[in-house]
Amino acid sequence: VSGSPDTFYFGAAGGGIWKTIDAGRTWRSVGDELPPAIGALAVAPSAPDTIYVGTGQVSLRYDLSPGRGVFKSTDGGKTWKSLGLAATHDIGRIWVDPHNPDIVVVGALGHLFGPNSERGIYRSTDGGKTWTHALAINDETGIVDLAGDPTNPNQLYAAAWQTRNYPWLDYFEPHAGPGSGIYRSPDGGVTWTRLTGN
């Protein structure tokens, strides 16, 4: 956490959110009221007590736990508020603008067992009160990862993954379709373009 080098958070696939203030010597649970599956966690660089959490697992398992959207804390994990996006099911990454804690971008993989039009990238400029569906590729392709250019905070990259599970053991089904690829945004997540090449 910026300004507090001994403070860390981690989100577990089935164990909620944990916080240490002594560089990992001791840990305590923060957010027991949240869904247990945590897929993404982001601390706002310019407001270290502001934490965004995306719920759900972004792995192809048969015993995964879906999420209930995005949650936010502004007091270092003491209290949490739901910010919606529950229909996204599984969130893979959250990016927060390094200078403005109210600008947040969410990458949602979506429902892993069926088509889901809520897959894609969501963006908020008011701390999660309202969302814009900034990138909707198709109902089979979601976003599993996001990264910002450290030298240019307006330039973001997103990893799209076309994948789904089936209600039977599908070891021989493809787990990456043609919708998979890398997307780039030059304007902090407002618009996105798919990168071409190999």
N, C-alpha and C positions, 0 to 999 in steps of 0.2 A: 504494500500500500504506500502510495506517495506520501512522504513526510513521516512515515512510521515504518521503518525498515524491519521491525520485529513482528509486524502484523500481516497475517496471511489468511486467506479463505480458500476452502476447496469444496467442490460439490461432488458427491458420490453418485454412482449409477443407481444405487438403491438405498442410500444411507443419509440423504439430506445434505445440509450445509454445515460446515465446521469452521471454527475460527480459532486462531492462536494469536496472542499478543506478546508471546515470549519466544518467538522464532521457532516454534514447534515443540517446545518442551511439554506444554500442556495444550489440550484442545477442548473446546466445548461446543456443543450443538447450538446453532442459532437457526431458528425457523422450523421448529418441530411441526408447526401447523401447515407447512407447505407439502406438496407432493414429494414422495421420497426420491423419485428419479430426477436427478439434476443433470441436464445436458449441456448447460452453458452458464457461466458466471462471469460478470464483468464489473470491476470497480471503476467508477468515474475518475480519471486521472486528476481532474481539477476540483473534485469534491470527494475526498476519500471515504466519507461516511455514506455515500450514495452507491448502492449496489443493485445491479439488475441481474435477475436469474431467469433462465429459460429452462422449462421442465420437459421431461421426457427423455428417452434414450435414443441415440442415433446409431444404433448398431443392429445388425441383422441377426437377432436372437429370437427364439420362440417364446422365451419367458420374460420379455422386456415389459417395462411399465410405461404406458403413455403418460404424457404430461397434461397440465391444465393451463398452459400458456405462460405468460411472463409475470414475474413478481418484482417488486421494488422495495428497498429499504433506504431511508435517508438518515438513519441513526445507527449505522454500523451493524445492522442485523438484529437489533432489539425488536423492531416491529416491521411488518411486511404488509404491502398492499397489492392486490391483484390489478394488473394492467390489461387484462383481456388476452386475446389471441388463443383461446383455449382450443379452437378448432384446428390449430396447426399441429396438434398432437405431440410432435417431437422437434425440439429446437436444438440446433447444433452449435451455434455461436452467436455471441452478442458483441457488438462493437460500439463504444461510446466515444464521441468526439473528445479529443484531448483538452479542448479549451471550453467546451460547453456541455455540462452534464445532462442537459435536456435534449440533446441531439443523440439519438440512439438508433442503431440499425440491428435488426434481428434476422438471422438466417434460419428458416424453418424447413426441415426435411419433410414433414407431413406424416400422414397416416401410413405406416409401413405395410399394412395388409390390404390396401385398396386405393383406388383413385381418390384424390383429395385436392380440390381446387384451391385450398388455402395454403398450399406449398409455396415457397419462394422467399422473397425478401420484403420485410416491413421496415418502415422508417417513421420516426416520430421526432418532432421538433419542440414538443411541449412536455417532455419527460414521461411519455407513455400515456398521456390522457387520450390522445387520438393517434391513429396509425394510418399510413398510406401504404398500399400494397405496391411497392416500387418495382418489383420484378416478379412476374408470374409466367413461368416458362410453359408448363402444361400441368395437368393433374396427376402426372406420374413422376415429375422431376422436382426435387426440392433442393435446398441449400444445406450443405453439411459443414461449411467452414467459411470464415470471413477473415480478412487481414487488411490492415491499413498500412500505407507507405509511411515509415517513420519520418521521412524528410518532407512529405507532403500529405497532411492529414485529410485532404479532400479526395485523395486517390485511394480507392478501395478495390479489393479483389475478392471474388466469391467463387467457391467451388460448388458446382451443381452436380447432383447425383440422381440419375434416373434409376430407381430401384424399388423393389417391393418384395415382401414375403407372401407366402401362400399358406393356406391352412393344412398343408401336407408337407412332408419333408421334401424340400425342393433343391437338393444339393446340385442337381444338374440343370437348374434353371439359371439363365444369365442374371447377374446382379449389377449390371451396368449397361444402360441403354444409350441410344444416340442422343438423348437430351443432356447427358453428362458433359461437363466442360468447365472452362474458366471464363468468368465474366469480370469486366472492369468498369468502375465508375469514376469519372473525373470530377464529380461534384458532390462528394460526401454521401453518395448513395441515392441521389435523386433519380439519375438515369443510369442505365446499364447497357453494355455492349458485349456480346460474346467474342472472345479472342479466337482467331482462326489459326490454322497451322496444325502441327502434330501434337 
